[in-house]
Amino acid sequence: MVVTKRANRFVTTGCLTTLIALIFLLGLVVSWLWYRHWYDGNANSERREQALASILESAHTTADDTARALATSGTNDADALTGVIWQLSQAPVITYDASRREFTAPAEVSAQYEEKSMIPGGGHVRATRCFTFTYTQRLGRAWTSKVSERDDDVCRPSTQIGSRVRLALTRVSGMYAEDLTRAGVQKVLDPTGLRFFDVKDVVREGDTMTISVLVLSSDAEVDQCYHFIRPVQGGDNQGSATPASSC
């Protein structure tokens, strides 16, 4: 009887010791997980802030470089000036107000950063901000630039048009030469009749085809004329797509 009591007491003490050890171990794990969550959160916040600062700096650099390029372009032609803005900013939509001698270009600017995470789902993250770039030349004055951060909704139509231009360039580049007519290009660009593309003109000059297309956003409230240029016979050269002030 005495032996049995001692054995039970030994077992009870052993179980209690094991339980305490498990609780201590669980506490260490929970503490480590909490620390990693706190540390990763702070690190990710800092990296995101650095990415956003980089985006803002990039936007202002683009605006300043574009204003200088406009000033040294030596032209007053709206299409040529639109091309200057396009080359430096790649903004999908560039509108021109002749009465104010002002160009407006809404566009997204993005930067990537590495996000830390204990579980799958971290890695490269893309931070994006929407800006409106405004370039103005008052009478007798130099070109000036202005950068305004806007809600994402402002850039959404521009982003849609940019995606459609890339799609259109791929389709136009793959067409046979004999199909490069207004009706032929319209059918290729808009096979389902959604009317996101309106082919305005197809002109051949020597060995080059220029296709003027009005590209529309999903709500049709924003549009941009693009000139798609490609060799008549196609081939490996995909050609190019540049915005124009009008079709």
N, C-alpha and C positions, 0 to 999 in steps of 0.2 A: 504493500500500500504506500509506504514511504517512498519507495523507488518510483512508483507510478506518478506520485505527486511531483517528485523532482523532475521526472521526464517531461511532464506536462508544462512545468514552469520553464524548463529549458526551451521547449518548442515555442511557448508563448513569447519568451524573450527573443528568440531567433526571428520569429515572424515580425515582431515589433521593430527589431533592428533593420530587417529587410524593407519593411514599409517606410521607415524613416529614410533609408537610403534611396528608395524609389522616389519619395516625395522630394528629396534634395536634388536628385538627378533631374526630375521633371521641372523643378524650379530653375535649374541651370539652363535647361533647354528653352523654357518659356522666356527667360531673361535674354538669352542669346537671340531668339527670334524677334523679340521686341526691339533689341538693340539694332539688329540688322534692318528691320523695318524702318526704324528711326533714321539710321545712317543712310540707307538707300534713298529714303524720301528726301532728306536734306541734300544729298549728292545730286539727285535727279532735278530737284528744284533749282539748284545752282547751275547745273548744266543747261537747263531750259532757259534760265534768265540770260546766260551767256549766248545761247542761240538766238534769242529774241533781240539782244543787243546787236548781234552780228547782222540780223535781218535789217534792223533800222539803219545801221551804218551802211549796209549794201544799198539800201533804197536811196539814201541821200547821195552816195557816191555816184550811182547811176544817174540821178537827176542832175547833179553838177556836171558830169561828163557829157550828158546829152545836151545841156544848155550851151556848153562850150562848142560842141560839134555843130549845133544849129547856128551859132554865131560865126563859125568859120566856114560854113557850107557854101557861102557865096550865091545862094539862090533864094528866090521868093516863091518858087513853085510849090504848091501845097503837096503834090504827090512826092516830090523829091524830099521835102522836109519830113513828110510822113515816113519815108524810107530811112532817113537819118535816125529818127526816134526808134523805129523798128530794129535797126541794126544794133543799137546799144541797149535797148530795154526788152526786146522780144515781147512787148505788150500785144496781146491778140487783138485788142480793140483800140483804135486811135482815131478820135473824132476831131474835126477842125471847125472852129467858129471864125469865119472870115471877118465878120464885123468887129470882133474883139482881137483878131489875129492871135488866136489861142488854140493850142492843142491840149486835149485831155486824154489820158490813157490810164484806165483802171487795170491793175495787174496784181497778181499774187507774187510775193517774194518768200522764199523758203530757205531753211537751213536744217541740216541733220545733226543729231547728237546721239551719243550712246547712252542708253538708259540701263541702269543697274537693276537687277531683279534676282531674287532667290529662286523663283519658279520660271518655267518657260513663258515667254511673252515679252522679255526685255529686248535688248539689242538696239538697232538703229531706229530712231524715232524722227519723224519729219515735222518740224514746227513751221507754220505758215501764217503770214499776215497779209491783209489786203490793204493796198495803197492806191490812191489816186494821184497820178503825176500830172502836173499842169505846167505847160510851157507857154510863156507869153512874151510878145514883143510889142511894146508900146511904140508909137511913132517917134522915130529918132533915137530910140534907146536900144540897149542890148537885150538879148534873150534872158529871161529870168525863169527860174524853176521853183515849184512849190510841191512839197510832199505832204499828203494828208492821209493818216491811217483811218480806214473805214471798216464798217461791219462786213463780214464775209459775204452777205447778200449782194453787196455792190459789185464784187468781183465774180460772182457765180456766172452771170451771162458771158462775161469775157472768157472765163475758163472753159465754158461749154463751146464757145466759138473756136478757141484755140485747139481743143480736142477734135472738132469737126474739120478744121483746116488740115490737121495732120492726116486724118482719115481720107480727106478729099485728095490730098497730094499723092498718097499711096495709090488710090484708085485711078486718078488721072494718069499717073506715071506708067501704070500697067495697061493702058488702053492701046488698041491697035490704031495705027495712023488713020485708016479709013473710017474709023468710028468717031474721030475728033470733030464732031459737029455740035451745034447747040443742043439739038435733040438727043444726040448720042451721049454727050457728057451729062446732060440732065438725067437721062435714064440710069447711067452708072452711079451718079452721086445720090440720086433720090429714087431708088427702085420701089420703095413702098409708098411714095407720095406724101411723106411727112412734111415736105416743104421747108426743110432746114437749109436747102441750097436752091438758089435761083440763078441759073446760068444766063448771063447777059450778052456775052459776045465770045466768039472764037475767031481769032485772027492769025493768019500765017504770014510770017515775014522771013523769006528765005527758007532756012532749015529749022526755024523756031516757031513754035505755036504758043500764043498767049491767050489764055482762057480767063475771062473776067467773070467772077462768081460772087454774088451777094450771099454771105453766110449769116444765118440767123440763129439767135438763141432759142431756147425751148419755148419761151413765152412770146417770141417774135417781137419783143419790145426793143431789143438791141440787135443791130446788124453791122456788118463790116464788109466792105468790098475787098476782094483779094484777086490778085493777078497770079495765075498759075502758069509758069513758063517751063516748057520742056522741048526737047528735040522732036521733030516731026516723027522720026523713026523710033523714038524711045531708046531702048537699050539699057545699059547699066546706069546711065546718068538719070537720076530720078527727077531732076529739075528742081524748081524752087517755088515758093509761095510767099508773096509780099503783100502787105496791106496797101490800099490806095484810098485817097480821100473820097473817091466816087467811082462808080462803074460806068 
